[in-house]
Amino acid sequence: MSLKRFLSRMRDRYFGTELDRALRRTVNTGSLRVLVYWNRGLGDIALGLCALFARLRERLPGCHITVLTRPDLEQAFALTDIDRILVCPSLQRGDAQGFGRACRALELDRGEFDAVFERPDPTAWIADSLGHYVPRLRWRNEWNSLVDRFAGISPDRPVIAAHVSSETGQFYGYVKDWPLQFWRELFQRVSERHPVQWILFGHAKGERFDQPNVLDLRGRTSLLDVLAILRNRTQVLIAVDSGILAMTYFLDESFPLEIVSLWSDPRQGVLKQRVASPNPGLRHCPLVGEDEDVRRLKVEQVEAAIVAALARLAPRPNAP
């Protein structure tokens, strides 16, 4: 552990976290304007920031929360309980000077706010919420119609969505992704025995899946598009530990969905939260690779979970 990190932990232990200290200052002044800067992952919005926002609402009733972020996260924040979203079009993930650059680009004066969280750390600040607080992402009925532009989705057979890779896997110290050859074998094995359609989600196409019954939507969907498809046209979602998994799991809507999730580290993501989904129709089957290596999950294990999921689900109406 670096000296800087050690000193930071000692300070937090004796004086409270940055959040604790800011709340004490803000409560004393009666101020309510809060700015949160976020340039990290999608999944952490559900897994950490929702609890942070709830803590702010609890401690500062009536506070006005503004988030400053990059364009690809705007739709995710639209699902949360905040008041304003500021988007910096030039902001790139990993930019260590991103906050200052974004403020200058938007001509934003941090002095407008009574509490500014430039480097929020919900993992440390909201650790006491694990196992208790249930994140709830709000869905708007008008977003259901987004599914209509995807005419290639089959209306007459079960639809299985697959998020085949995590776009941010390179930022973590463990393997998140299942090998591509395993996905291909899974698609083939299930399709040979069951009349299903596969839909692929993700930011970019990468390697092609030239297989029958596979509709590749990678690179063609926004977050809200994906959630609309899952909400209205999908029976089963297979996902690695990812933002899509977290955002789907904590969507505060009632609709039937079976999720089969693939893991290396069971101490991360939705498994770390240790709470049920707010969706009463969601059933979750997590599969952890042997020796905590997702690459050691066998195709037969995932296939068996999918077949069991399909057997449990009743037919879904075609219309939203």
N, C-alpha and C positions, 0 to 999 in steps of 0.2 A: 504494500500500500504506500502510495506517495505521501510525503510530508504534508502537502497541501490537503489531500483527502483526509488524512488523520486529524489535522487541525480543524477541518470542517466538521467532522463527526464529533469531536470534543465540544466544539461551540454549540452544535445542535443539542448535545446531551445536556449541557448546563444552562443554555439560554433559550432552548427551543429552536425549531427549524425556521428557515426564512419565512415560511407561511405563518408560523406562530408569532414571530416577532412583528411581522407586518400587520397581522390582525390586532395585536395589542395596540400598536400605534394608531391604527385606523379606528378602532373602537373608541379610543380616547379622544380622538378629534371629531368623531361623528361623520367622517367622510365616507362616501359610497361609490366613488368612481374607480373601477379596477381595470387594469390592462394586463392581459396574459398573452405572451408571445409563444407561439408553438411552431417549430420547424422540424419536428421529429416524425414518428410513425403514425400511420392511420389507426392501427389497433389501439394504441395508447389513449386515443380520444375516449373510447368506451371504457378501457381498462383502468384508466387513472384520472383523466381530466373530468369525467362526469362526477366522480366523487369529490374532486377538488372544487368544482363549481357548487356542488351541494353544500360543502363545508362553508364556502363563502356566503351562500344564501342563508345558511343557519346562523353564522356569526355576525353577518352584516345584513339584516333584513332590509329589503328594498334597494340593495346595491345594484349598480348598473355595470354589467360585465361586458367588456370588449375583448375580442380575440384578434390578434394580428398573426396572419399565417400566409402560406403559399397557395397558389391557385388550386392544386389538386386536392386540397383538404377542405375547400370551401363547402362542398356539399355535405361532408361529414359533420362539420360544425353546425350546419342547418338543422341537424337532427338533435342537437343538444339544447340545454336550457341556458342560452346566453342571449344577450340583447343586441349585440352588433358584431359583425364580422368585417374586418379590414383585410383586404387581399393585396399583397405586393406581387405584381406579375413577374418581376425579375428574381424573386427569391428562390434559391436553390437549396435543397436539403444538403446538410453538411457544411454550409457556409458559417464559419466561426464568427464572422462579423455581420451576420445576416440581420440582426436586430437593428444595429445602427444604420445599415444600408437601407433597410425597409423604412425606417422612420424618416430618413432623408428623402427617399423616393416619394413617399406619401405626404411629405411636409408635416409629419406628425410630431407634436411636442409632448414628450412624456410628462411635462409639467402640468398637462391637462388632467392628469390622473393622480389620485391620492395613494394608490398602491399599484406598483408596476412589478410584474414577475417576468423578468427577462429570461431566466433559466429555471422554469418550474420543474420540480422533481416530485411528481405524484407518488412514485415508488416509495420514497422516504417520507413525504409529508402526510400521506393518507394511508400509511401502512395499517393503522388501527381499524380501517374500514373493511379489510379483507375478511371474508366469511360473514359479513353483516350487511353491507350496503349493496343493493342491486342496481346497477346502472340501467337507465331506461332511455332509449333513443326513440324519439317521437316520430311517427309516420303520418304524412298528410295524405288524405284520400286522393287528391288530384295527382299524386305521383304514380298511382296505379296505372294510369293511361300510358305511361312510358313504355309499357310492355308491348303496346300495339304495333310499334314500328319494327318489331322483330318477327316478321311473318314466317320465318323458317322454323319457328318452334312448333313442334308437333302438338295438335290438340287431342289426338286419339291414342296416345300411348304414354306410359310413365316417362317423365323427364328427370334425368340425373345430371345435376350440375357438378362440375369438377374445377376446383381452383388448384391447378397442377403445380404451381410454384409460388413462393413468397418473393415479391419483388425486392424486399429489403433483407433477404437472408444473409447478405454479406456483412451486415452490421452486427451480427450476433456470433457468440463463441461456440455455437453448436449447430449441427446440421438440421435444417428445417424441411428440406425438400425430399420427396420420394423420388427415386430414379425414374427417368422418363420411360425406360423400357418396361418398368413395372406398370405404369399407367397404360401403355399400349396393350400389354397382355391382359390387364383388367378389363379394358374396353372390349376386347375380343371375347374373352371368356363369358362375361355377362351377356353380351349381345347375342352370342350363340345359343343361349338358353332362355333369354327373356326379351320380349319385344320392347326395347327402350330406346330413347334418344339421349345422347350425351351432349351437353353444352359445356364448352370450355370458357373459363373466365381468366382474365389477367391483363396486365398493361400492354405487353408486346407478344407477338406470336412466337418468336424464337423458332425452335424445331417444329416441323409440321407433323400433324397427325392425319395421315391420309388413310382413314378408315371409314367404313360405312357407318351411318347413324351417328356421326360426330359433327356437330355444328360448332365451328370455332369462332367464338366472339371475342377472342383476345385482341385488345387494342381497339375495340369497337364500342365499348360500353363505358359509361360513367358509373360512379358508385350508386347513384340513384337508379340507373338502368338495371344494374345487377340486383339491387334489393327489390325492384319491381318485378323482375323475372322470378326471383326466389319467392316473393310474396304471392304471386298469382299463377305461375306456370310450372313450378318445380315440386317434385315429390321428395327428392333426396339431394342433399349437398354433401360432397366429399371435399374436404379442405385440409390443407396443412395449417400449422400454427401461423396465422396471418391476420391482417387487418380485416379482410372479408369475413373470416370466421368470427372475429370479435364483434363486428358491427351487426352481423346477422343474429348472433346468439343473444345480443342485448336489445334487439328491436322490440319495442313495446307494442306489439300487435298480436292478435290471436289468429293464427292460421296454422294448418298442419304442415310440419316439415320434419324430416328425419335428417340429422346431421351425423355423418361419420367423419371423425377428425383423426389426423395422423400426426404422431408426436415423437420427438426425441426427448425433450425435457418436460416432464409433467409438472414442473414447478413454475411454469410460465403461462402466459395467456389466460384464457377462460378457466383453465384448470386451477391456476393460482388463485383466482377469485373465490372459488369454493361457494358459489351461490347458484341457484337455479335461474334459468332464463325467465324474463318477465312474460314470455310467450307460453301460455299454457298448452299450446298445441305442438310445441317443439320437444322432440326426443333426441337426446345426445348420446352417441356411442363413441367414446374416445378410445383409440388404439395406440398403445405405446410400444415402440420397437424394443426388441430384446436388447438388454444392456443399454437402454436409453439411446438407441440409434434407430431413427426412423427407417433407414435403409435396410434394417433387418426385419421389417414387417413383411410378411409373405403375401403374395397376391391372393392366395386362397383365404387368408384371414379377412382381407378387405372385401373380397367377393362375398364371403359368408355374411358379413355385416350388412352389405347392400341387399342381398336376397332376403334377409330377415326384415330389413326396413321396408322393402317393397311389399312383403306379405302383410305388414301391419297397417298399411295405408289404404284408406278407401279412395275411390276415384274422386278427382277434384273437378269442380265445374270449370268450364273453359273461360268464362268471363270473370273479370275482376270483381 
